[in-house]
Amino acid sequence: MRNEKTTTIYLGPQHPGITGNMMVKLEIQGDTVVKAETHIGYLHRGFEKLMERRNWLQSFTIVCRICVPEPDPNEENYARGVEEIEGREVPEKARWIRMLVLELARIQAYLLWYGGQSGSAGLYTIGQWSVGDRNYVLDLFEELTGGRVYHMYIWPGGVRRDLPKGFKSRVAKVMDYIEKRLDDYDRVMFDNAVFQKRTQGIGYIPPEKAIEWGVVGPPLRAAGIASDVRKDDPYEFYDQVDFVVPDMYNTSDVWARALVRRFEIRQSINIVRQILDKMPDKGPVWNKIPNPHKWRIPRGEAYVKTESARGEFGYYVVSDGSEHPRRIHVRGPAYVHGITLLEKILVGQNIADVSVIMNSLGTCPPEMER
Amino acid sequence: MADLTYENKVILEMREHFRDKIIETRVQRERRVVMRTSKDNIESVLLFLKEKMGFLHLSHIGCVDWMEENRFEIVYILWHPQEKINVLVKVDIDRLNPVAPNIDYIWPQANTYEREMREMFGIEFEGLVGPRELILEDWDDLPPMRRDFDTLHYVMENYSFRSGREDAQNVREVIANRTGEEIPEFAKKYSR
Protein backbone atom coordinates (compact mmCIF):
# COMPACT_ATOMS: atom_id res chain seq x y z
CA MET A 1 0.00 0.00 0.00
CA ARG A 2 1.30 3.46 -0.89
CA ASN A 3 0.31 6.50 1.04
CA GLU A 4 -0.91 9.17 -1.39
CA LYS A 5 -0.87 11.92 1.21
CA THR A 6 1.36 14.89 0.36
CA THR A 7 2.98 17.38 2.67
CA THR A 8 3.63 21.00 1.75
CA ILE A 9 6.92 22.50 2.80
CA TYR A 10 8.41 25.90 2.11
CA LEU A 11 12.03 26.04 1.02
CA GLY A 12 12.99 29.62 1.71
CA PRO A 13 12.94 32.59 1.84
CA GLN A 14 15.02 31.87 4.95
CA HIS A 15 16.83 28.65 4.20
CA PRO A 16 20.54 27.86 3.83
CA GLY A 17 19.87 25.76 0.74
CA ILE A 18 18.10 28.45 -1.26
CA THR A 19 19.99 30.65 -3.69
CA GLY A 20 18.89 34.06 -2.45
CA ASN A 21 15.66 35.75 -1.45
CA MET A 22 13.10 33.49 -3.02
CA MET A 23 10.90 30.63 -1.99
CA VAL A 24 10.06 27.29 -3.52
CA LYS A 25 6.84 25.77 -2.29
CA LEU A 26 7.23 22.01 -2.48
CA GLU A 27 4.64 19.32 -2.22
CA ILE A 28 6.36 16.14 -1.15
CA GLN A 29 5.43 12.54 -0.81
CA GLY A 30 7.91 10.90 1.49
CA ASP A 31 11.19 12.29 0.17
CA THR A 32 10.01 12.88 -3.37
CA VAL A 33 8.86 16.19 -4.80
CA VAL A 34 5.54 15.89 -6.61
CA LYS A 35 4.93 19.58 -7.26
CA ALA A 36 7.07 22.68 -7.06
CA GLU A 37 6.06 26.31 -7.29
CA THR A 38 8.46 29.23 -7.29
CA HIS A 39 7.45 32.32 -5.39
CA ILE A 40 9.32 35.56 -5.85
CA GLY A 41 8.64 39.08 -4.68
CA TYR A 42 11.00 39.34 -1.70
CA LEU A 43 13.57 41.42 -3.52
CA HIS A 44 11.78 43.67 -5.97
CA ARG A 45 13.57 47.01 -6.17
CA GLY A 46 11.88 48.44 -9.23
CA PHE A 47 15.00 49.26 -11.22
CA GLU A 48 13.13 49.29 -14.50
CA LYS A 49 10.71 51.88 -13.16
CA LEU A 50 13.44 53.93 -11.49
CA MET A 51 15.32 54.16 -14.78
CA GLU A 52 12.35 55.87 -16.41
CA ARG A 53 12.79 58.79 -14.00
CA ARG A 54 16.55 59.02 -14.37
CA ASN A 55 18.56 60.34 -17.26
CA TRP A 56 20.71 58.07 -19.40
CA LEU A 57 23.83 58.53 -17.33
CA GLN A 58 22.11 58.21 -13.97
CA SER A 59 20.51 54.94 -15.07
CA PHE A 60 23.93 53.48 -15.78
CA THR A 61 24.81 53.62 -12.09
CA ILE A 62 21.98 51.31 -11.05
CA VAL A 63 21.97 48.63 -13.76
CA CYS A 64 24.90 46.78 -12.21
CA ARG A 65 22.85 46.23 -9.05
CA ILE A 66 20.47 44.00 -10.96
CA CYS A 67 22.73 40.98 -10.60
CA VAL A 68 24.82 40.59 -7.47
CA PRO A 69 27.24 37.76 -8.33
CA GLU A 70 28.06 39.06 -11.80
CA PRO A 71 27.16 42.72 -12.35
CA ASP A 72 29.26 43.45 -15.43
CA PRO A 73 27.07 41.90 -18.16
CA ASN A 74 24.39 44.40 -17.10
CA GLU A 75 26.71 47.36 -17.60
CA GLU A 76 27.87 45.92 -20.90
CA ASN A 77 24.30 45.40 -22.10
CA TYR A 78 23.19 48.85 -21.07
CA ALA A 79 26.19 50.51 -22.65
CA ARG A 80 25.87 48.57 -25.88
CA GLY A 81 22.13 49.16 -26.07
CA VAL A 82 22.58 52.92 -25.77
CA GLU A 83 25.46 52.92 -28.23
CA GLU A 84 23.49 50.90 -30.74
CA ILE A 85 20.53 53.28 -30.73
CA GLU A 86 22.67 56.38 -30.75
CA GLY A 87 25.27 55.03 -33.18
CA ARG A 88 28.12 55.96 -30.88
CA GLU A 89 31.57 54.58 -31.67
CA VAL A 90 33.66 52.90 -28.97
CA PRO A 91 37.46 53.17 -29.04
CA GLU A 92 39.30 49.94 -29.78
CA LYS A 93 41.15 49.77 -26.49
CA ALA A 94 37.95 50.29 -24.51
CA ARG A 95 36.41 47.28 -26.20
CA TRP A 96 39.35 45.10 -25.23
CA ILE A 97 39.15 46.37 -21.66
CA ARG A 98 35.44 45.56 -21.60
CA MET A 99 36.21 42.00 -22.65
CA LEU A 100 38.85 41.74 -19.96
CA VAL A 101 36.38 42.91 -17.31
CA LEU A 102 33.66 40.55 -18.56
CA GLU A 103 35.97 37.54 -18.50
CA LEU A 104 37.32 38.38 -15.05
CA ALA A 105 33.72 38.70 -13.91
CA ARG A 106 32.94 35.31 -15.37
CA ILE A 107 35.90 33.76 -13.57
CA GLN A 108 34.88 35.19 -10.20
CA ALA A 109 31.27 34.12 -10.78
CA TYR A 110 32.39 30.57 -11.49
CA LEU A 111 34.57 30.60 -8.38
CA LEU A 112 31.51 31.61 -6.38
CA TRP A 113 29.55 28.85 -8.09
CA TYR A 114 32.19 26.28 -7.00
CA GLY A 115 31.31 27.22 -3.44
CA GLY A 116 27.57 27.11 -3.93
CA GLN A 117 27.46 23.89 -5.90
CA SER A 118 29.76 21.93 -3.63
CA GLY A 119 28.25 23.43 -0.48
CA SER A 120 24.78 22.33 -1.50
CA ALA A 121 26.16 18.79 -1.91
CA GLY A 122 27.65 18.91 1.57
CA LEU A 123 31.28 19.66 0.70
CA TYR A 124 32.06 22.88 2.50
CA THR A 125 35.84 23.05 2.13
CA ILE A 126 35.80 23.92 -1.56
CA GLY A 127 33.63 26.96 -0.92
CA GLN A 128 36.12 28.29 1.61
CA TRP A 129 38.93 27.90 -0.90
CA SER A 130 37.22 29.22 -3.99
CA VAL A 131 35.63 32.24 -2.32
CA GLY A 132 39.03 32.99 -0.82
CA ASP A 133 40.65 32.80 -4.25
CA ARG A 134 37.85 34.88 -5.73
CA ASN A 135 39.09 37.73 -3.55
CA TYR A 136 42.21 37.98 -5.70
CA VAL A 137 40.00 38.75 -8.68
CA LEU A 138 37.99 41.22 -6.60
CA ASP A 139 41.28 42.88 -5.63
CA LEU A 140 41.95 43.41 -9.32
CA PHE A 141 38.51 44.94 -9.73
CA GLU A 142 39.08 47.18 -6.75
CA GLU A 143 42.29 48.47 -8.26
CA LEU A 144 40.75 48.96 -11.69
CA THR A 145 37.35 50.39 -10.81
CA GLY A 146 37.32 51.29 -7.14
CA GLY A 147 34.62 48.76 -6.34
CA ARG A 148 34.93 45.10 -5.48
CA VAL A 149 31.44 43.84 -6.31
CA TYR A 150 29.69 46.64 -8.21
CA HIS A 151 32.05 48.33 -10.61
CA MET A 152 30.11 50.96 -12.60
CA TYR A 153 33.00 50.81 -15.02
CA ILE A 154 31.66 49.93 -18.46
CA TRP A 155 29.61 52.90 -19.56
CA PRO A 156 28.20 54.26 -22.81
CA GLY A 157 31.04 55.32 -25.06
CA GLY A 158 33.74 53.15 -23.52
CA VAL A 159 35.06 52.50 -20.04
CA ARG A 160 35.59 54.94 -17.20
CA ARG A 161 39.35 54.73 -16.79
CA ASP A 162 42.40 53.33 -18.47
CA LEU A 163 44.25 50.40 -16.93
CA PRO A 164 46.57 51.35 -14.05
CA LYS A 165 50.32 50.94 -14.52
CA GLY A 166 51.42 47.32 -14.31
CA PHE A 167 47.84 46.06 -14.16
CA LYS A 168 48.30 43.56 -16.97
CA SER A 169 51.11 41.75 -15.20
CA ARG A 170 49.06 41.54 -12.01
CA VAL A 171 46.13 40.06 -13.95
CA ALA A 172 48.48 37.50 -15.50
CA LYS A 173 49.80 36.56 -12.06
CA VAL A 174 46.30 36.03 -10.65
CA MET A 175 45.36 33.94 -13.68
CA ASP A 176 48.40 31.70 -13.17
CA TYR A 177 47.52 31.28 -9.53
CA ILE A 178 43.86 30.44 -10.16
CA GLU A 179 44.75 27.98 -12.90
CA LYS A 180 47.00 26.15 -10.47
CA ARG A 181 44.30 26.13 -7.83
CA LEU A 182 41.72 24.63 -10.18
CA ASP A 183 43.60 21.32 -10.01
CA ASP A 184 43.16 21.34 -6.25
CA TYR A 185 39.43 21.91 -6.66
CA ASP A 186 39.30 18.98 -9.06
CA ARG A 187 40.88 16.70 -6.51
CA VAL A 188 38.47 17.55 -3.71
CA MET A 189 35.33 18.14 -5.80
CA PHE A 190 35.25 16.34 -9.13
CA ASP A 191 37.26 13.31 -7.98
CA ASN A 192 35.13 13.06 -4.88
CA ALA A 193 32.75 10.10 -4.86
CA VAL A 194 30.24 12.02 -2.75
CA PHE A 195 29.99 14.83 -5.29
CA GLN A 196 29.70 12.39 -8.20
CA LYS A 197 26.97 10.39 -6.50
CA ARG A 198 25.05 13.50 -5.54
CA THR A 199 25.10 15.00 -9.03
CA GLN A 200 25.02 12.25 -11.65
CA GLY A 201 21.56 11.68 -13.08
CA ILE A 202 20.08 14.48 -10.99
CA GLY A 203 18.07 17.38 -12.43
CA TYR A 204 17.75 16.01 -15.94
CA ILE A 205 16.60 18.42 -18.68
CA PRO A 206 15.48 16.60 -21.85
CA PRO A 207 17.87 17.92 -24.55
CA GLU A 208 15.21 17.88 -27.27
CA LYS A 209 13.10 20.26 -25.16
CA ALA A 210 15.92 22.45 -23.87
CA ILE A 211 15.79 25.14 -26.57
CA GLU A 212 12.03 25.30 -26.56
CA TRP A 213 11.90 25.64 -22.79
CA GLY A 214 14.19 28.65 -22.97
CA VAL A 215 17.27 27.08 -21.38
CA VAL A 216 20.45 29.10 -21.95
CA GLY A 217 24.08 29.07 -20.91
CA PRO A 218 25.85 26.17 -19.19
CA PRO A 219 22.64 24.10 -18.70
CA LEU A 220 22.01 24.25 -22.46
CA ARG A 221 25.60 23.34 -23.29
CA ALA A 222 25.36 20.47 -20.81
CA ALA A 223 22.48 19.17 -22.94
CA GLY A 224 24.93 18.83 -25.82
CA ILE A 225 23.96 22.02 -27.65
CA ALA A 226 26.92 24.29 -28.33
CA SER A 227 25.25 27.65 -27.89
CA ASP A 228 27.10 30.69 -26.66
CA VAL A 229 26.28 34.33 -27.34
CA ARG A 230 29.98 35.07 -27.65
CA LYS A 231 30.12 32.80 -30.69
CA ASP A 232 26.56 33.09 -32.04
CA ASP A 233 26.12 36.86 -31.88
CA PRO A 234 29.67 38.11 -31.27
CA TYR A 235 30.03 41.43 -29.50
CA GLU A 236 33.17 43.48 -28.80
CA PHE A 237 36.11 41.44 -30.18
CA TYR A 238 35.00 37.94 -29.24
CA ASP A 239 35.35 36.91 -32.87
CA GLN A 240 39.08 37.59 -32.57
CA VAL A 241 39.86 35.28 -29.66
CA ASP A 242 39.99 31.50 -29.70
CA PHE A 243 37.86 29.47 -27.36
CA VAL A 244 35.85 26.27 -27.48
CA VAL A 245 32.15 26.05 -26.67
CA PRO A 246 31.76 22.67 -24.98
CA ASP A 247 29.15 20.22 -26.23
CA MET A 248 30.90 17.00 -25.20
CA TYR A 249 29.37 16.83 -21.73
CA ASN A 250 25.87 15.96 -22.84
CA THR A 251 24.23 13.95 -20.08
CA SER A 252 22.16 17.04 -19.21
CA ASP A 253 22.30 16.48 -15.45
CA VAL A 254 23.89 18.46 -12.64
CA TRP A 255 27.16 16.58 -13.18
CA ALA A 256 27.35 17.61 -16.84
CA ARG A 257 26.62 21.23 -15.93
CA ALA A 258 29.42 21.11 -13.38
CA LEU A 259 31.82 19.71 -15.99
CA VAL A 260 30.80 22.44 -18.45
CA ARG A 261 31.62 25.11 -15.91
CA ARG A 262 34.86 23.41 -14.94
CA PHE A 263 35.83 23.48 -18.61
CA GLU A 264 34.71 27.06 -19.16
CA ILE A 265 36.59 28.64 -16.30
CA ARG A 266 39.78 27.32 -17.93
CA GLN A 267 38.61 28.71 -21.27
CA SER A 268 38.05 32.10 -19.64
CA ILE A 269 41.55 32.13 -18.20
CA ASN A 270 42.78 31.38 -21.69
CA ILE A 271 40.69 34.21 -23.16
CA VAL A 272 42.04 36.65 -20.57
CA ARG A 273 45.59 35.77 -21.64
CA GLN A 274 44.72 36.35 -25.28
CA ILE A 275 43.11 39.69 -24.42
CA LEU A 276 46.20 40.83 -22.52
CA ASP A 277 48.24 39.83 -25.54
CA LYS A 278 46.13 41.53 -28.17
CA MET A 279 45.10 44.70 -26.34
CA PRO A 280 46.77 47.84 -27.70
CA ASP A 281 48.95 49.70 -25.21
CA LYS A 282 47.87 53.17 -26.14
CA GLY A 283 44.72 54.84 -27.29
CA PRO A 284 41.63 56.52 -25.89
CA VAL A 285 39.25 54.49 -23.71
CA TRP A 286 36.21 56.74 -23.84
CA ASN A 287 34.30 58.49 -26.58
CA LYS A 288 33.09 61.49 -24.60
CA ILE A 289 29.34 61.87 -24.15
CA PRO A 290 27.64 65.31 -24.15
CA ASN A 291 26.35 67.04 -21.02
CA PRO A 292 24.37 64.24 -19.35
CA HIS A 293 21.45 66.54 -18.48
CA LYS A 294 20.97 67.37 -22.14
CA TRP A 295 22.00 64.01 -23.55
CA ARG A 296 19.15 62.86 -25.76
CA ILE A 297 19.14 59.46 -27.43
CA PRO A 298 17.24 59.34 -30.75
CA ARG A 299 14.02 57.39 -30.85
CA GLY A 300 14.61 53.69 -31.42
CA GLU A 301 15.02 50.32 -29.80
CA ALA A 302 17.67 47.64 -29.47
CA TYR A 303 17.85 44.12 -28.16
CA VAL A 304 21.34 43.45 -26.89
CA LYS A 305 22.66 40.36 -25.17
CA THR A 306 25.76 39.23 -23.36
CA GLU A 307 26.88 35.79 -22.29
CA SER A 308 27.08 35.85 -18.50
CA ALA A 309 28.31 32.99 -16.36
CA ARG A 310 24.75 31.70 -16.16
CA GLY A 311 23.73 32.25 -19.76
CA GLU A 312 22.28 34.82 -22.09
CA PHE A 313 21.60 38.16 -20.42
CA GLY A 314 19.34 40.29 -22.61
CA TYR A 315 18.33 43.95 -22.47
CA TYR A 316 15.54 45.45 -24.48
CA VAL A 317 16.31 49.17 -24.55
CA VAL A 318 13.75 51.66 -25.89
CA SER A 319 14.26 55.39 -26.31
CA ASP A 320 11.58 57.93 -27.16
CA GLY A 321 14.07 60.63 -28.07
CA SER A 322 14.20 62.29 -24.65
CA GLU A 323 16.82 62.52 -21.90
CA HIS A 324 15.28 59.56 -20.08
CA PRO A 325 15.01 55.93 -21.11
CA ARG A 326 11.50 55.05 -22.19
CA ARG A 327 11.79 51.46 -21.14
CA ILE A 328 14.58 49.10 -20.27
CA HIS A 329 13.48 45.52 -19.90
CA VAL A 330 15.92 43.07 -18.39
CA ARG A 331 15.89 39.40 -19.21
CA GLY A 332 18.19 37.42 -16.94
CA PRO A 333 18.80 33.72 -17.45
CA ALA A 334 17.24 32.93 -14.09
CA TYR A 335 13.93 34.45 -15.15
CA VAL A 336 13.30 31.24 -17.07
CA HIS A 337 15.61 28.84 -15.21
CA GLY A 338 14.31 29.69 -11.78
CA ILE A 339 10.60 29.68 -12.46
CA THR A 340 9.11 27.58 -15.29
CA LEU A 341 12.12 25.31 -15.79
CA LEU A 342 12.75 24.70 -12.10
CA GLU A 343 9.10 23.89 -11.49
CA LYS A 344 9.28 21.30 -14.26
CA ILE A 345 12.48 19.48 -13.46
CA LEU A 346 12.06 19.35 -9.68
CA VAL A 347 9.16 16.94 -10.04
CA GLY A 348 10.25 13.44 -9.08
CA GLN A 349 13.49 14.56 -7.45
CA ASN A 350 14.58 13.91 -3.91
CA ILE A 351 14.04 16.84 -1.59
CA ALA A 352 17.74 16.81 -0.60
CA ASP A 353 18.67 17.49 -4.23
CA VAL A 354 16.56 20.61 -4.66
CA SER A 355 19.29 23.05 -3.75
CA VAL A 356 21.87 21.07 -5.75
CA ILE A 357 19.67 21.50 -8.82
CA MET A 358 19.01 25.17 -8.10
CA ASN A 359 22.72 25.88 -7.90
CA SER A 360 23.38 24.03 -11.13
CA LEU A 361 20.78 26.12 -12.96
CA GLY A 362 22.10 29.35 -11.52
CA THR A 363 18.80 30.61 -10.15
CA CYS A 364 19.33 34.14 -8.95
CA PRO A 365 16.37 36.16 -7.59
CA PRO A 366 17.84 39.66 -8.17
CA GLU A 367 17.43 39.29 -11.93
CA MET A 368 14.01 37.62 -11.71
CA GLU A 369 12.59 40.69 -10.03
CA ARG A 370 14.85 43.59 -10.97
CA MET B 1 29.85 44.27 -45.29
CA ALA B 2 27.66 41.90 -43.38
CA ASP B 3 25.80 39.18 -45.20
CA LEU B 4 22.08 39.75 -44.72
CA THR B 5 20.78 36.96 -46.96
CA TYR B 6 18.90 35.05 -44.32
CA GLU B 7 17.54 38.20 -42.69
CA ASN B 8 16.02 39.24 -46.00
CA LYS B 9 14.77 35.72 -46.62
CA VAL B 10 12.82 35.79 -43.35
CA ILE B 11 11.10 39.01 -44.36
CA LEU B 12 10.37 37.75 -47.86
CA GLU B 13 8.88 34.51 -46.64
CA MET B 14 6.80 36.15 -43.94
CA ARG B 15 5.47 38.70 -46.44
CA GLU B 16 4.63 35.98 -48.90
CA HIS B 17 2.76 33.93 -46.34
CA PHE B 18 1.01 36.67 -44.38
CA ARG B 19 0.75 39.40 -47.04
CA ASP B 20 -0.63 42.60 -45.51
CA LYS B 21 -0.97 41.10 -42.04
CA ILE B 22 2.72 41.81 -41.56
CA ILE B 23 3.79 45.45 -41.71
CA GLU B 24 6.85 47.56 -41.02
CA THR B 25 9.31 44.80 -41.80
CA ARG B 26 12.95 45.79 -41.74
CA VAL B 27 16.41 44.47 -41.07
CA GLN B 28 17.51 46.51 -38.09
CA ARG B 29 21.09 45.31 -38.33
CA GLU B 30 22.96 42.05 -38.78
CA ARG B 31 21.05 39.29 -36.91
CA ARG B 32 18.07 41.50 -36.04
CA VAL B 33 14.80 41.49 -38.00
CA VAL B 34 11.87 43.65 -36.90
CA MET B 35 8.24 43.26 -37.95
CA ARG B 36 4.84 44.33 -36.72
CA THR B 37 1.54 42.51 -36.82
CA SER B 38 -1.90 42.91 -35.31
CA LYS B 39 -3.33 41.37 -32.17
CA ASP B 40 -5.53 38.91 -34.07
CA ASN B 41 -2.64 37.50 -36.07
CA ILE B 42 0.06 37.30 -33.43
CA GLU B 43 -0.57 33.65 -32.51
CA SER B 44 -0.42 32.45 -36.12
CA VAL B 45 2.66 34.57 -36.82
CA LEU B 46 4.52 33.21 -33.79
CA LEU B 47 3.46 29.64 -34.54
CA PHE B 48 4.59 30.00 -38.15
CA LEU B 49 7.93 31.44 -37.07
CA LYS B 50 8.43 28.60 -34.62
CA GLU B 51 7.16 25.59 -36.56
CA LYS B 52 8.01 26.52 -40.14
CA MET B 53 10.89 28.97 -39.92
CA GLY B 54 12.78 27.37 -37.02
CA PHE B 55 12.71 30.22 -34.52
CA LEU B 56 12.55 27.70 -31.68
CA HIS B 57 13.74 29.77 -28.77
CA LEU B 58 11.74 32.53 -27.12
CA SER B 59 14.31 34.98 -25.78
CA HIS B 60 12.17 37.67 -24.34
CA ILE B 61 8.76 39.31 -24.16
CA GLY B 62 8.89 43.02 -23.49
CA CYS B 63 6.20 45.62 -23.03
CA VAL B 64 6.43 49.36 -23.63
CA ASP B 65 3.77 51.81 -22.51
CA TRP B 66 3.25 54.47 -25.21
CA MET B 67 0.79 56.46 -23.12
CA GLU B 68 0.67 59.47 -25.46
CA GLU B 69 -0.31 57.25 -28.36
CA ASN B 70 -2.78 55.32 -26.22
CA ARG B 71 -1.24 51.91 -26.81
CA PHE B 72 0.88 49.21 -25.23
CA GLU B 73 3.50 47.67 -27.46
CA ILE B 74 4.30 44.04 -26.74
CA VAL B 75 7.51 42.76 -28.31
CA TYR B 76 8.17 39.06 -28.77
CA ILE B 77 11.85 38.33 -29.37
CA LEU B 78 12.61 34.94 -30.91
CA TRP B 79 15.95 33.30 -31.68
CA HIS B 80 16.87 30.97 -34.50
CA PRO B 81 19.42 28.48 -33.08
CA GLN B 82 20.80 27.45 -36.48
CA GLU B 83 20.80 30.70 -38.45
CA LYS B 84 21.63 32.78 -35.35
CA ILE B 85 19.05 35.48 -35.92
CA ASN B 86 16.76 37.34 -33.56
CA VAL B 87 13.37 38.39 -34.83
CA LEU B 88 11.38 41.06 -32.98
CA VAL B 89 7.64 40.81 -33.50
CA LYS B 90 5.71 43.83 -32.26
CA VAL B 91 2.03 44.02 -31.45
CA ASP B 92 -0.04 47.03 -30.38
CA ILE B 93 -2.65 46.64 -27.66
CA ASP B 94 -5.31 49.23 -26.95
CA ARG B 95 -4.43 50.93 -23.70
CA LEU B 96 -8.02 51.42 -22.57
CA ASN B 97 -8.97 47.81 -23.17
CA PRO B 98 -5.71 45.91 -22.69
CA VAL B 99 -6.42 42.34 -23.72
CA ALA B 100 -3.88 40.16 -25.52
CA PRO B 101 -3.81 36.51 -26.58
CA ASN B 102 -2.04 34.05 -24.34
CA ILE B 103 0.86 32.17 -25.95
CA ASP B 104 2.12 29.93 -23.16
CA TYR B 105 1.02 26.84 -25.08
CA ILE B 106 3.65 27.72 -27.68
CA TRP B 107 6.45 28.39 -25.19
CA PRO B 108 5.86 27.43 -21.55
CA GLN B 109 8.16 30.16 -20.22
CA ALA B 110 5.89 32.82 -21.73
CA ASN B 111 3.66 32.17 -18.74
CA THR B 112 6.00 34.06 -16.38
CA TYR B 113 6.36 37.03 -18.74
CA GLU B 114 2.60 37.25 -19.15
CA ARG B 115 1.97 37.01 -15.44
CA GLU B 116 4.41 39.84 -14.86
CA MET B 117 2.83 41.98 -17.58
CA ARG B 118 -0.63 41.32 -16.16
CA GLU B 119 0.56 42.51 -12.80
CA MET B 120 2.81 45.39 -13.84
CA PHE B 121 0.86 46.80 -16.81
CA GLY B 122 -2.63 45.46 -16.18
CA ILE B 123 -2.77 43.62 -19.50
CA GLU B 124 -5.17 40.68 -19.44
CA PHE B 125 -4.12 37.57 -21.34
CA GLU B 126 -7.04 35.47 -22.51
CA GLY B 127 -7.00 32.13 -20.76
CA LEU B 128 -3.81 32.68 -18.78
CA VAL B 129 -3.61 30.30 -15.82
CA GLY B 130 -1.39 31.11 -12.86
CA PRO B 131 -1.55 32.92 -9.54
CA ARG B 132 -2.41 36.59 -10.02
CA GLU B 133 0.35 37.68 -7.69
CA LEU B 134 3.89 37.25 -8.90
CA ILE B 135 5.90 40.05 -7.37
CA LEU B 136 3.47 42.46 -5.72
CA GLU B 137 1.39 41.66 -2.69
CA ASP B 138 -2.13 42.96 -1.99
CA TRP B 139 -1.79 45.63 -4.66
CA ASP B 140 -4.91 47.68 -5.40
CA ASP B 141 -3.33 50.78 -6.92
CA LEU B 142 -2.70 51.47 -10.61
CA PRO B 143 -0.42 48.80 -12.19
CA PRO B 144 2.98 50.22 -11.25
CA MET B 145 4.86 49.95 -14.55
CA ARG B 146 2.35 52.15 -16.36
CA ARG B 147 3.69 55.56 -17.26
CA ASP B 148 0.98 57.40 -15.35
CA PHE B 149 1.92 55.70 -12.08
CA ASP B 150 3.93 58.33 -10.23
CA THR B 151 6.62 56.65 -8.14
CA LEU B 152 7.53 59.78 -6.22
CA HIS B 153 3.92 60.50 -5.33
CA TYR B 154 3.45 56.91 -4.14
CA VAL B 155 6.54 57.09 -1.96
CA MET B 156 5.45 60.39 -0.40
CA GLU B 157 2.03 58.95 0.38
CA ASN B 158 3.19 55.64 1.83
CA TYR B 159 6.56 56.20 3.44
CA SER B 160 7.98 58.66 5.90
CA PHE B 161 11.48 60.01 5.97
CA ARG B 162 13.93 58.74 8.53
CA SER B 163 14.48 61.19 11.35
CA GLY B 164 17.89 62.75 11.88
CA ARG B 165 18.10 64.27 8.45
CA GLU B 166 16.44 67.60 9.23
CA ASP B 167 19.66 69.52 8.58
CA ALA B 168 20.30 67.81 5.25
CA GLN B 169 21.54 70.36 2.76
CA ASN B 170 21.03 70.74 -0.90
CA VAL B 171 24.62 70.22 -1.95
CA ARG B 172 24.22 71.82 -5.34
CA GLU B 173 22.71 74.96 -3.87
CA VAL B 174 25.27 75.24 -1.08
CA ILE B 175 28.15 75.02 -3.52
CA ALA B 176 26.48 77.47 -5.90
CA ASN B 177 25.96 79.97 -3.08
CA ARG B 178 29.52 79.61 -1.87
CA THR B 179 31.07 80.15 -5.28
CA GLY B 180 28.53 82.62 -6.54
CA GLU B 181 27.80 80.33 -9.48
CA GLU B 182 24.37 80.31 -11.04
CA ILE B 183 22.51 77.01 -11.42
CA PRO B 184 21.56 76.56 -15.08
CA GLU B 185 17.86 76.28 -15.89
CA PHE B 186 17.97 72.65 -17.04
CA ALA B 187 19.73 71.54 -13.85
CA LYS B 188 17.20 73.13 -11.49
CA LYS B 189 14.76 70.24 -11.66
CA TYR B 190 17.44 67.94 -10.31
CA SER B 191 17.91 70.12 -7.24
CA ARG B 192 16.06 68.98 -4.22
Boltz contact constraints between the chains, C-beta under 6 A:
constraints:
  - contact:
      token1: [A, 41]
      token2: [B, 135]
      max_distance: 6.0
  - contact:
      token1: [A, 44]
      token2: [B, 135]
      max_distance: 6.0
  - contact:
      token1: [A, 49]
      token2: [B, 151]
      max_distance: 6.0
  - contact:
      token1: [A, 211]
      token2: [B, 56]
      max_distance: 6.0
  - contact:
      token1: [A, 211]
      token2: [B, 57]
      max_distance: 6.0
  - contact:
      token1: [A, 211]
      token2: [B, 81]
      max_distance: 6.0
  - contact:
      token1: [A, 212]
      token2: [B, 56]
      max_distance: 6.0
  - contact:
      token1: [A, 214]
      token2: [B, 58]
      max_distance: 6.0
  - contact:
      token1: [A, 214]
      token2: [B, 109]
      max_distance: 6.0
  - contact:
      token1: [A, 232]
      token2: [B, 84]
      max_distance: 6.0
  - contact:
      token1: [A, 233]
      token2: [B, 31]
      max_distance: 6.0
  - contact:
      token1: [A, 293]
      token2: [B, 186]
      max_distance: 6.0
  - contact:
      token1: [A, 293]
      token2: [B, 187]
      max_distance: 6.0
  - contact:
      token1: [A, 303]
      token2: [B, 77]
      max_distance: 6.0
  - contact:
      token1: [A, 314]
      token2: [B, 59]
      max_distance: 6.0
  - contact:
      token1: [A, 314]
      token2: [B, 60]
      max_distance: 6.0
  - contact:
      token1: [A, 316]
      token2: [B, 62]
      max_distance: 6.0
  - contact:
      token1: [A, 318]
      token2: [B, 64]
      max_distance: 6.0
  - contact:
      token1: [A, 327]
      token2: [B, 64]
      max_distance: 6.0
  - contact:
      token1: [A, 329]
      token2: [B, 62]
      max_distance: 6.0
  - contact:
      token1: [A, 331]
      token2: [B, 60]
      max_distance: 6.0
  - contact:
      token1: [A, 336]
      token2: [B, 109]
      max_distance: 6.0
  - contact:
      token1: [A, 339]
      token2: [B, 112]
      max_distance: 6.0
  - contact:
      token1: [A, 340]
      token2: [B, 108]
      max_distance: 6.0
  - contact:
      token1: [A, 340]
      token2: [B, 109]
      max_distance: 6.0
  - contact:
      token1: [A, 340]
      token2: [B, 112]
      max_distance: 6.0
  - contact:
      token1: [A, 369]
      token2: [B, 135]
      max_distance: 6.0
